[in-house]
């Protein structure tokens, strides 16, 4: 976690970006962006995350690979 912690040093903001492109979709890029808050659980990589996620680009489902989709999601994650 970075230096921008809050709630007594127990939480921090994070952001992630994932870009995928495949020859089957003529290299059209699927973009996934996520921003949220994470709370570590002791030592190691165990943590809780609350995030908002935006996805835009070709579908990852095989039978719909020629279709484009846009989604917005909110999630509660547990990393271990």
Phi and psi in radians as a Rosetta constraint file:
Dihedral C 1 N 2 CA 2 C 2 CIRCULARHARMONIC -1.414 0.35
Dihedral N 2 CA 2 C 2 N 3 CIRCULARHARMONIC -2.976 0.35
Dihedral C 2 N 3 CA 3 C 3 CIRCULARHARMONIC -1.389 0.35
Dihedral N 3 CA 3 C 3 N 4 CIRCULARHARMONIC -0.113 0.35
Dihedral C 3 N 4 CA 4 C 4 CIRCULARHARMONIC -1.654 0.35
Dihedral N 4 CA 4 C 4 N 5 CIRCULARHARMONIC 0.941 0.35
Dihedral C 4 N 5 CA 5 C 5 CIRCULARHARMONIC -1.463 0.35
Dihedral N 5 CA 5 C 5 N 6 CIRCULARHARMONIC 2.716 0.35
Dihedral C 5 N 6 CA 6 C 6 CIRCULARHARMONIC -2.505 0.35
Dihedral N 6 CA 6 C 6 N 7 CIRCULARHARMONIC -3.060 0.35
Dihedral C 6 N 7 CA 7 C 7 CIRCULARHARMONIC 0.916 0.35
Dihedral N 7 CA 7 C 7 N 8 CIRCULARHARMONIC 0.930 0.35
Dihedral C 7 N 8 CA 8 C 8 CIRCULARHARMONIC 1.187 0.35
Dihedral N 8 CA 8 C 8 N 9 CIRCULARHARMONIC 0.469 0.35
Dihedral C 8 N 9 CA 9 C 9 CIRCULARHARMONIC 1.424 0.35
Dihedral N 9 CA 9 C 9 N 10 CIRCULARHARMONIC 0.187 0.35
Dihedral C 9 N 10 CA 10 C 10 CIRCULARHARMONIC -1.688 0.35
Dihedral N 10 CA 10 C 10 N 11 CIRCULARHARMONIC -0.137 0.35
Dihedral C 10 N 11 CA 11 C 11 CIRCULARHARMONIC -2.491 0.35
Dihedral N 11 CA 11 C 11 N 12 CIRCULARHARMONIC 2.790 0.35
Dihedral C 11 N 12 CA 12 C 12 CIRCULARHARMONIC -2.671 0.35
Dihedral N 12 CA 12 C 12 N 13 CIRCULARHARMONIC 2.685 0.35
Dihedral C 12 N 13 CA 13 C 13 CIRCULARHARMONIC -1.342 0.35
Dihedral N 13 CA 13 C 13 N 14 CIRCULARHARMONIC 2.660 0.35
Dihedral C 13 N 14 CA 14 C 14 CIRCULARHARMONIC -2.563 0.35
Dihedral N 14 CA 14 C 14 N 15 CIRCULARHARMONIC 2.825 0.35
Dihedral C 14 N 15 CA 15 C 15 CIRCULARHARMONIC -2.493 0.35
Dihedral N 15 CA 15 C 15 N 16 CIRCULARHARMONIC 2.569 0.35
Dihedral C 15 N 16 CA 16 C 16 CIRCULARHARMONIC -2.454 0.35
Dihedral N 16 CA 16 C 16 N 17 CIRCULARHARMONIC 2.624 0.35
Dihedral C 16 N 17 CA 17 C 17 CIRCULARHARMONIC -2.437 0.35
Dihedral N 17 CA 17 C 17 N 18 CIRCULARHARMONIC 2.310 0.35
Dihedral C 17 N 18 CA 18 C 18 CIRCULARHARMONIC -2.250 0.35
Dihedral N 18 CA 18 C 18 N 19 CIRCULARHARMONIC 2.252 0.35
Dihedral C 18 N 19 CA 19 C 19 CIRCULARHARMONIC -2.111 0.35
Dihedral N 19 CA 19 C 19 N 20 CIRCULARHARMONIC 2.273 0.35
Dihedral C 19 N 20 CA 20 C 20 CIRCULARHARMONIC -2.275 0.35
Dihedral N 20 CA 20 C 20 N 21 CIRCULARHARMONIC 2.430 0.35
Dihedral C 20 N 21 CA 21 C 21 CIRCULARHARMONIC -2.514 0.35
Dihedral N 21 CA 21 C 21 N 22 CIRCULARHARMONIC 2.387 0.35
Dihedral C 21 N 22 CA 22 C 22 CIRCULARHARMONIC -2.267 0.35
Dihedral N 22 CA 22 C 22 N 23 CIRCULARHARMONIC 2.584 0.35
Dihedral C 22 N 23 CA 23 C 23 CIRCULARHARMONIC -1.059 0.35
Dihedral N 23 CA 23 C 23 N 24 CIRCULARHARMONIC -0.608 0.35
Dihedral C 23 N 24 CA 24 C 24 CIRCULARHARMONIC -1.064 0.35
Dihedral N 24 CA 24 C 24 N 25 CIRCULARHARMONIC -0.471 0.35
Dihedral C 24 N 25 CA 25 C 25 CIRCULARHARMONIC -1.833 0.35
Dihedral N 25 CA 25 C 25 N 26 CIRCULARHARMONIC 0.434 0.35
Dihedral C 25 N 26 CA 26 C 26 CIRCULARHARMONIC 0.952 0.35
Dihedral N 26 CA 26 C 26 N 27 CIRCULARHARMONIC 0.679 0.35
Dihedral C 26 N 27 CA 27 C 27 CIRCULARHARMONIC 1.092 0.35
Dihedral N 27 CA 27 C 27 N 28 CIRCULARHARMONIC 0.399 0.35
Dihedral C 27 N 28 CA 28 C 28 CIRCULARHARMONIC -1.168 0.35
Dihedral N 28 CA 28 C 28 N 29 CIRCULARHARMONIC 2.268 0.35
Dihedral C 28 N 29 CA 29 C 29 CIRCULARHARMONIC -1.516 0.35
Dihedral N 29 CA 29 C 29 N 30 CIRCULARHARMONIC 2.283 0.35
Dihedral C 29 N 30 CA 30 C 30 CIRCULARHARMONIC -1.699 0.35
Dihedral N 30 CA 30 C 30 N 31 CIRCULARHARMONIC 2.131 0.35
Dihedral C 30 N 31 CA 31 C 31 CIRCULARHARMONIC -1.943 0.35
Dihedral N 31 CA 31 C 31 N 32 CIRCULARHARMONIC 2.272 0.35
Dihedral C 31 N 32 CA 32 C 32 CIRCULARHARMONIC -2.185 0.35
Dihedral N 32 CA 32 C 32 N 33 CIRCULARHARMONIC 2.181 0.35
Dihedral C 32 N 33 CA 33 C 33 CIRCULARHARMONIC -2.161 0.35
Dihedral N 33 CA 33 C 33 N 34 CIRCULARHARMONIC 2.424 0.35
Dihedral C 33 N 34 CA 34 C 34 CIRCULARHARMONIC -2.399 0.35
Dihedral N 34 CA 34 C 34 N 35 CIRCULARHARMONIC 2.402 0.35
Dihedral C 34 N 35 CA 35 C 35 CIRCULARHARMONIC -2.370 0.35
Dihedral N 35 CA 35 C 35 N 36 CIRCULARHARMONIC 2.450 0.35
Dihedral C 35 N 36 CA 36 C 36 CIRCULARHARMONIC -2.999 0.35
Dihedral N 36 CA 36 C 36 N 37 CIRCULARHARMONIC -2.887 0.35
Dihedral C 36 N 37 CA 37 C 37 CIRCULARHARMONIC -2.125 0.35
Dihedral N 37 CA 37 C 37 N 38 CIRCULARHARMONIC 2.446 0.35
Dihedral C 37 N 38 CA 38 C 38 CIRCULARHARMONIC -2.218 0.35
Dihedral N 38 CA 38 C 38 N 39 CIRCULARHARMONIC 2.526 0.35
Dihedral C 38 N 39 CA 39 C 39 CIRCULARHARMONIC -2.124 0.35
Dihedral N 39 CA 39 C 39 N 40 CIRCULARHARMONIC 1.947 0.35
Dihedral C 39 N 40 CA 40 C 40 CIRCULARHARMONIC -1.246 0.35
Dihedral N 40 CA 40 C 40 N 41 CIRCULARHARMONIC 2.630 0.35
Dihedral C 40 N 41 CA 41 C 41 CIRCULARHARMONIC -2.008 0.35
Dihedral N 41 CA 41 C 41 N 42 CIRCULARHARMONIC 1.460 0.35
Dihedral C 41 N 42 CA 42 C 42 CIRCULARHARMONIC 1.292 0.35
Dihedral N 42 CA 42 C 42 N 43 CIRCULARHARMONIC -2.638 0.35
Dihedral C 42 N 43 CA 43 C 43 CIRCULARHARMONIC -1.429 0.35
Dihedral N 43 CA 43 C 43 N 44 CIRCULARHARMONIC 2.792 0.35
Dihedral C 43 N 44 CA 44 C 44 CIRCULARHARMONIC 1.567 0.35
Dihedral N 44 CA 44 C 44 N 45 CIRCULARHARMONIC -2.776 0.35
Dihedral C 44 N 45 CA 45 C 45 CIRCULARHARMONIC -1.771 0.35
Dihedral N 45 CA 45 C 45 N 46 CIRCULARHARMONIC 0.108 0.35
Dihedral C 45 N 46 CA 46 C 46 CIRCULARHARMONIC -1.244 0.35
Dihedral N 46 CA 46 C 46 N 47 CIRCULARHARMONIC 2.277 0.35
Dihedral C 46 N 47 CA 47 C 47 CIRCULARHARMONIC -2.847 0.35
Dihedral N 47 CA 47 C 47 N 48 CIRCULARHARMONIC 2.763 0.35
Dihedral C 47 N 48 CA 48 C 48 CIRCULARHARMONIC -1.732 0.35
Dihedral N 48 CA 48 C 48 N 49 CIRCULARHARMONIC 2.550 0.35
Dihedral C 48 N 49 CA 49 C 49 CIRCULARHARMONIC -2.380 0.35
Dihedral N 49 CA 49 C 49 N 50 CIRCULARHARMONIC 2.450 0.35
Dihedral C 49 N 50 CA 50 C 50 CIRCULARHARMONIC -2.090 0.35
Dihedral N 50 CA 50 C 50 N 51 CIRCULARHARMONIC 2.218 0.35
Dihedral C 50 N 51 CA 51 C 51 CIRCULARHARMONIC -2.562 0.35
Dihedral N 51 CA 51 C 51 N 52 CIRCULARHARMONIC 2.766 0.35
Dihedral C 51 N 52 CA 52 C 52 CIRCULARHARMONIC -1.958 0.35
Dihedral N 52 CA 52 C 52 N 53 CIRCULARHARMONIC 2.341 0.35
Dihedral C 52 N 53 CA 53 C 53 CIRCULARHARMONIC -2.226 0.35
Dihedral N 53 CA 53 C 53 N 54 CIRCULARHARMONIC 2.397 0.35
Dihedral C 53 N 54 CA 54 C 54 CIRCULARHARMONIC -2.098 0.35
Dihedral N 54 CA 54 C 54 N 55 CIRCULARHARMONIC 2.305 0.35
Dihedral C 54 N 55 CA 55 C 55 CIRCULARHARMONIC -2.252 0.35
Dihedral N 55 CA 55 C 55 N 56 CIRCULARHARMONIC 2.383 0.35
Dihedral C 55 N 56 CA 56 C 56 CIRCULARHARMONIC -2.605 0.35
Dihedral N 56 CA 56 C 56 N 57 CIRCULARHARMONIC 2.260 0.35
Dihedral C 56 N 57 CA 57 C 57 CIRCULARHARMONIC 2.491 0.35
Dihedral N 57 CA 57 C 57 N 58 CIRCULARHARMONIC -2.914 0.35
Dihedral C 57 N 58 CA 58 C 58 CIRCULARHARMONIC -1.073 0.35
Dihedral N 58 CA 58 C 58 N 59 CIRCULARHARMONIC 2.575 0.35
Dihedral C 58 N 59 CA 59 C 59 CIRCULARHARMONIC -1.161 0.35
Dihedral N 59 CA 59 C 59 N 60 CIRCULARHARMONIC 2.579 0.35
Dihedral C 59 N 60 CA 60 C 60 CIRCULARHARMONIC -1.574 0.35
Dihedral N 60 CA 60 C 60 N 61 CIRCULARHARMONIC -0.153 0.35
Dihedral C 60 N 61 CA 61 C 61 CIRCULARHARMONIC -1.351 0.35
Dihedral N 61 CA 61 C 61 N 62 CIRCULARHARMONIC 2.221 0.35
Dihedral C 61 N 62 CA 62 C 62 CIRCULARHARMONIC -0.887 0.35
Dihedral N 62 CA 62 C 62 N 63 CIRCULARHARMONIC -0.826 0.35
Dihedral C 62 N 63 CA 63 C 63 CIRCULARHARMONIC -1.278 0.35
Dihedral N 63 CA 63 C 63 N 64 CIRCULARHARMONIC -0.214 0.35
Dihedral C 63 N 64 CA 64 C 64 CIRCULARHARMONIC -1.984 0.35
Dihedral N 64 CA 64 C 64 N 65 CIRCULARHARMONIC 0.351 0.35
Dihedral C 64 N 65 CA 65 C 65 CIRCULARHARMONIC -1.073 0.35
Dihedral N 65 CA 65 C 65 N 66 CIRCULARHARMONIC -0.349 0.35
Dihedral C 65 N 66 CA 66 C 66 CIRCULARHARMONIC -1.514 0.35
Dihedral N 66 CA 66 C 66 N 67 CIRCULARHARMONIC -0.130 0.35
Dihedral C 66 N 67 CA 67 C 67 CIRCULARHARMONIC -1.624 0.35
Dihedral N 67 CA 67 C 67 N 68 CIRCULARHARMONIC 2.596 0.35
Dihedral C 67 N 68 CA 68 C 68 CIRCULARHARMONIC -1.838 0.35
Dihedral N 68 CA 68 C 68 N 69 CIRCULARHARMONIC 2.574 0.35
Dihedral C 68 N 69 CA 69 C 69 CIRCULARHARMONIC -2.435 0.35
Dihedral N 69 CA 69 C 69 N 70 CIRCULARHARMONIC 2.659 0.35
Dihedral C 69 N 70 CA 70 C 70 CIRCULARHARMONIC -2.313 0.35
Dihedral N 70 CA 70 C 70 N 71 CIRCULARHARMONIC 2.219 0.35
Dihedral C 70 N 71 CA 71 C 71 CIRCULARHARMONIC -2.371 0.35
Dihedral N 71 CA 71 C 71 N 72 CIRCULARHARMONIC 2.701 0.35
Dihedral C 71 N 72 CA 72 C 72 CIRCULARHARMONIC -2.229 0.35
Dihedral N 72 CA 72 C 72 N 73 CIRCULARHARMONIC 2.321 0.35
Dihedral C 72 N 73 CA 73 C 73 CIRCULARHARMONIC -2.416 0.35
Dihedral N 73 CA 73 C 73 N 74 CIRCULARHARMONIC 2.753 0.35
Dihedral C 73 N 74 CA 74 C 74 CIRCULARHARMONIC -2.210 0.35
Dihedral N 74 CA 74 C 74 N 75 CIRCULARHARMONIC 2.346 0.35
Dihedral C 74 N 75 CA 75 C 75 CIRCULARHARMONIC -2.499 0.35
Dihedral N 75 CA 75 C 75 N 76 CIRCULARHARMONIC 2.739 0.35
Dihedral C 75 N 76 CA 76 C 76 CIRCULARHARMONIC -2.087 0.35
Dihedral N 76 CA 76 C 76 N 77 CIRCULARHARMONIC 2.082 0.35
Dihedral C 76 N 77 CA 77 C 77 CIRCULARHARMONIC -2.072 0.35
Dihedral N 77 CA 77 C 77 N 78 CIRCULARHARMONIC 2.634 0.35
Dihedral C 77 N 78 CA 78 C 78 CIRCULARHARMONIC -2.184 0.35
Dihedral N 78 CA 78 C 78 N 79 CIRCULARHARMONIC 2.012 0.35
Dihedral C 78 N 79 CA 79 C 79 CIRCULARHARMONIC -1.699 0.35
Dihedral N 79 CA 79 C 79 N 80 CIRCULARHARMONIC 2.374 0.35
